[in-house]
Structure formats: C-alpha cells, structure tokens
Amino acid sequence: MLKRDFLRDLMTQSGLTVSALADAVGVSRQTVYRWEDPTYPHPPSLPQARALADLAGCSIEKVAQVFSP
C-alpha cells in the first residue's frame, strides 16, 4: 500500500481532514502532505506512528511497513 493511499483511507474512514489528522498526530498539515509524497524520505517518528496506528485501528508494524522505503 502506498503512503498516500494509507493516509487517504485513514482520513476517509475516520472522517478527518488533513488538519484534523495533523492535530491528532501532533504534526503540521505540511508534514502530512509530505508523508503522502513517495519521494519524501522521513517516516513518522515512533510516537507519530503509534498515533497513526491507533487512528487507523492497525498495528504499528503495519504503519512501519507502509512508510518503509
């Protein structure tokens, strides 16, 4: 699964906007947009990945897999 698809699915399923997702994870909107870019080399930090996993209802391993190069 692509990073962009994971984030878009997460926002659709949870009814979050990019701003709301950014707030929930503790990052800026720009960071969420950068995460969607397949060429952006920096994955979420561990606390951010945990927050994404909690919001998505998946394991942190799944988030790590999605964001691995």
C-alpha positions, 0 to 999 in steps of 0.5 A: 500500500502506498503512503498516500493511499494509507493516509487517504483511507485513514482520513476517509474512514475516520472522517478527518481532514488533513488538519484534523489528522495533523492535530491528532498526530501532533504534526503540521498539515505540511508534514502530512502532505509530505508523508503522502509524497513517495519521494519524501524520505522521513517516516513518522517518528515512533510516537507519530506512528503509534498515533497513526496506528491507533487512528487507523485501528492497525498495528504499528508494524503495519504503519512501519511497513507502509512508510518503509522505503 
